Amino acid sequence: MTVVNKTAKANFWGPVTATLDWCEANYQFSRYIAETANTWSNLVTVLLALYGVHQVQKASLPPRYLAGYAGFALVGLGSMIFHATLLYEAQLADELPMIYVATYCCAILFDTTPGFVSNGWTIFLGSTFLLFNFLFTWSYAVYRNPVYHQAIFASIMFTNGLRTAHLLRWSDVSPRIPQAIKTTVAKVFGLGAGLFAFGFFIWNLDNIFCNTITQWKHNIGWPAAFILEGHSWWHVFTATGTYLMLVGNTCKTLCIKDDHSSYELQWLYGLPRLDRQAKVKTA
């Protein structure tokens, strides 16, 4: 990760105060946006999250799923602000929601009691994850090492993946999910996890080979060089992967906590979506 500033104009947001600065040149095209591609690539996250919100509202799903997609959108907005300003406060607006949303999804995966009425277990889960998020926020304020954040986030995501596999294959609630739905959910979630991991791979290449990639950008010239902005591709792949994992886990948890015949995963324009199925009345 390097700072490459090719403009003599005064930066609107002042000096970089974030603990991270990515390979994209700072304030190259506007004094108001520090990293152009890294900022606008977050629109993919926001749009996919809004599409998820639309599905939840159309299918009249429980509020917990609306909160999940709203958190997903918040991550995208926070990341846009961070890359536009490269301020430390904006960095927290990006990084902290990542932890909060990941732990929220984890809590939902551990709530397998039928129905959506609050009970002692859901209160315990909520309290536990609220305490975890409070402690992490405090510790990250004290220990401002981005690697610490990355390690915690990766651990939570890994836990979510293991929990998903456990619920589908080995848990006591697995029989509540028909085999056909298990297969579909596994494919959707697996594809999402794969895209997320590929985005992480691109993210690392962008960091490790920044100097070489920067030279390639100047050789190619803009706007074609935008295709080499690896961190922007991280946004695209992780946003798509997150959306797929959210859809898959929404379908799975609905089957566990509700009647599986009420919901169906369908594909529209290459993206899965969850629809509520009308009950067929029998005479």
C-alpha positions, 0 to 999 in steps of 0.5 A: 500500500503506497500513497501516490499523489499526482495533483498539486491542488489542495486536498479538500479533506486535508492530510491522510489520517487513516491508518491505511492508504491503498494503491490507488493514487490519491486526489488524482481526478478531484480534490474532493475524492481521495480515491476515485475508483475505490469510492465509486465501486462501493455503489455495487455494495449499496445497490445489492443491499437495496435490492435485498431490502426490496426483497424483504419488503416484498416478501414481508420477511421478519425485520431481522432480515431487513436489518441485515441488508440495511447493515450491508448498505451501511458498510458500503456507505461507510466505505465510500466515505472512507475512500473519498476522504482517507480520514481516520474517523471515516475509516472507522465508519467503514471497518466497524460496521463490517464487524457489527454486520458479520456478528449480527449474521452470526447471531442469526445463524445461532438462533434456530428456535422455531418462530420469530418471537423473542425468548431467553435464548435470543436475548442471550444471543443479542446481549452476547454479541452486543458485548463482543462488539462493545469490547472490540470497538473499545480495543480497536480504539486503543490498539489501532492496528488494521491487521487486528481488525482484519483478523477479527473480521476473518475469524467471524466470517470463517465462523459463519461459514462453519456454522452454515455448513453445520446447520445444513449437514450435521445439526439437529435442525437439518431435517427441517430443510428439504434436501433440494433446498439444502443443495440450492442454499449450499450452491448459492452460499458456496458461490458467494464464499468463493467470490468473497475469497477471490476478492480477498486474493485480488486485494492481496495482489493489489497490496503486494504488487502495488508499485508494478501495478501502478507502473502498468496504470501509467503505461495504459493510461486512464480511463482504461487503467481503472480496470487495474484498481485491485481494491475496487475489484475487492469491493465488487467481488466481496459485495456480490459474495456477501449478497449471495451468502445473505440470500442463501442464509436467509433462505436457510434460516427461514426454513429452520424457523418457519414453513419451508414451503412458504419460500422459494429461491429464484434467479433473475438477471443472474442473481438469486432472490427470495420470494414468498409463495402463496399458499394453495387452498385445498377443498 
